[in-house]
Structures are given as C-alpha cells and as structure tokens.
Amino acid sequence: MINNKTILITGGTGSFGHHFVDYVLEHYKPKKLIIYSRDEYKQFIMGNEYKEYRDIMRFFIGDVRDEPRLRMAMKGVDYVIHAAALKQVPACEYNPNEAIKTNVNGAMNVITASLEAGVKKVVALSTDKAVNPINLYGGTKLVSDKLFAAANAYSGADGTRFSIVRYGNVAGSRGSVIPFFKKIIENGGKELPITDYRMTRFWISLEEGVKLVLHALENSHGGETFISKIPSFKITDLAKAMLPDCEMPEVGIREGEKLHEIMVTREDSMMTYEYEKHFIIYPHYDWWNNENVVPGGKKVDPEFEYSSGTNTEWLSVEDLKEKLKTDISKHD
C-alpha cells in the first residue's frame, strides 16, 4: 500500500509521528517521508535520530494555519496523515482563538491543499473528546471530523479520499496520566492523586494507533471513522500497578474532564459496523454508497454505545503491570 509512496505527516515530530516513522521504516519501503511541523528544534533532533534515512526523510518547517505552505509541501504527496493539533484542554480553554486557528482552520487548510495537490488519501487523527464534547478542544475536533468527512463530497469520483481515526489518550503520551504518575514516583512520592475513583479509560499503545491509521489508509473509501476495539482499565488499578500499596487521595474531577471515554455514541450506532478488531462508523450523507461498506462486518444494535465504562474487555492490575513493561518502557 505505501511501498514507493510519498507520505506527509503534519505534526510529525510528536510521539505519534516518531512511532509512525519507526513502524513504516521497519515494515515498508516508502519513497519519501515528509515531516511537516513548526518547531525547527524538534525537527533538528528528529533529523539526527534518522540520519541513516536521509535519502527518504524530509523535514518541512510549516504550520497547518499556513495554506500556501501546505500546498507547497504536498506537491507529489500520495498520502497525508494529519496529526497536528493543539491538544491540551486547559490551554485550549484559555486560548480559544488559537485552538480554532489550528484545529479548525488548520483542518480546512489541510483539506484544501490536499484537494489541490491531488493527494490520494488523507487520514485525520481524532479523539474521544470530539464525542459529545464538553470542552473547547473536543468541540474543535468535532468540527474538524465533520470537515474531513464532508470533504469527500467535493473531491469527485476519483479525487482525494478523507477518513478519520478516533482513539483516546495514547498510553504514555504527553499529557496522559502515566507520565504524571511516573514523575511523582521518581520524586519519591507515596501518593498518587485520583480525580474520581469511578474513572475509566481505554488502553491503546502507540503501535496500535499506528496500525489503525495504516488500516484506515488501506481500507477507506472516504468519510469513515475507524475505532480500535481495545481494553478498558480503572484509573485506581493503574495507580496500584505503578505503585503498589500507594495512597490514592480523591482530588476531584478537573474542568472539561469526563469519567469515561466514549468512542461510539448511540446516535452513531445507526451507521456503525463491528469487525474483528475495530469498529467503523460510516458516513450518513447522500453521497455515501452503501456498496462501500467493508465486507465481514456486523451492524451494531441501535442502542449500542462504545464506552470505557461499559466495555466488555478489562485490564486487571497484573495486566496493567505487563502493559507498562511492553507498551510503555520500550518507548521511554
């Protein structure tokens, strides 16, 4: 699928971009990998990490807010992975205009530049926070998702295909609870604060996130939202796995935070199909052709909801200890 192809990753110096590049270089032979981001220092560091791949790695300084720069970067590009976003909930709440410029206007710029450049497929990374959003970050990502789905109506029969991949916080990524707990433990702390004892989350590793993106790249016809079937865990169990016998004071839920991650709502269930390892929410537009539904799936029940709080697969404390070794330690 991506052998001898040129791929551009927006926000490519982040944790997802690093692992995407690692995985692709290990399993495929791309023609070119373009890292598009605005931080020249991170690009410098990443460039040194991949010195041996200088023949195929390209580093393009630019912002998704800058449409002309995007158009220039996308010349000759086959596939785009859109990972750039302002993601920190408090920062987006305090700087709403900036969040809109990057997450909404930036999404529109990626769409326009991709259409003009004749990119074959675009996969945009979304978040559980776009589902029934209660904070500005989630609201901007909901708009972004809608823009990418609707863009397929403008691309023509043989034009660019846009799809979406949705998951929650990747285990161990910046801003997630694992690095927060880890820092407390490294500093000798004996207490791990819990915002709410009822809180649950999905567990998805960087590698699983990359595989889902590649699956979407290969199987999308345009407008679909791909969601991995992954286990849930309790935040209290994670604390026990990281620091056995620790004190766990309940400190109260933060503004804009949810008790559970929701990936598929009851409203989405009308267009959702379940497959062995993932769900696909198909678009609900006049232009969508039901013949494009991927074979092998089963339509979910009308009242179905995919939530970390009501999931059928759970990680125990021992499971989490193992996951921390296999999914987190190797990426530190």
Stockholm file with secondary structure:
# STOCKHOLM 1.0

chainA/1-332         MINNKTILITGGTGSFGHHFVDYVLEHYKPKKLIIYSRDEYKQFIMGNEYKEYRDIMRFFIGDVRDEPRLRMAMKGVDYVIHAAALKQVPACEYNPNEAIKTNVNGAMNVITASLEAGVKKVVALSTDKAVNPINLYGGTKLVSDKLFAAANAYSGADGTRFSIVRYGNVAGSRGSVIPFFKKIIENGGKELPITDYRMTRFWISLEEGVKLVLHALENSHGGETFISKIPSFKITDLAKAMLPDCEMPEVGIREGEKLHEIMVTREDSMMTYEYEKHFIIYPHYDWWNNENVVPGGKKVDPEFEYSSGTNTEWLSVEDLKEKLKTDISKHD
#=GR chainA/1-332 SS CCTTCEEEEETTTSHHHHHHHHHHHHHCCCSEEEEEESCHHHHHHHHHHTGGGTTTEEEEECCTTCHHHHHHHTTTCSEEEECCCCCCHHHHHHCHHHHIIIIIIHHHHHHHHHHHHTCSEEEEEEEGGGSSCCSHHHHHHHHHHHHHHHGGGGSCTTSCEEEEEEECCCTTCTTSHHHHHHHHHHTTCCBCCBSCTTCEEECCCHHHHHHHHHHHHHHCCSSCEEEECCCEEEHHHHHHHHSTTCBCCBCCCCTTCCSSCEEECTTGGGGEEECSSEEEECCCSTTCCGGGSCTTCEECCTTCCEETTSCSCBCCHHHHHHHIIIIIGGGC
#=GC SS_cons         CCTTCEEEEETTTSHHHHHHHHHHHHHCCCSEEEEEESCHHHHHHHHHHTGGGTTTEEEEECCTTCHHHHHHHTTTCSEEEECCCCCCHHHHHHCHHHHIIIIIIHHHHHHHHHHHHTCSEEEEEEEGGGSSCCSHHHHHHHHHHHHHHHGGGGSCTTSCEEEEEEECCCTTCTTSHHHHHHHHHHTTCCBCCBSCTTCEEECCCHHHHHHHHHHHHHHCCSSCEEEECCCEEEHHHHHHHHSTTCBCCBCCCCTTCCSSCEEECTTGGGGEEECSSEEEECCCSTTCCGGGSCTTCEECCTTCCEETTSCSCBCCHHHHHHHIIIIIGGGC
//
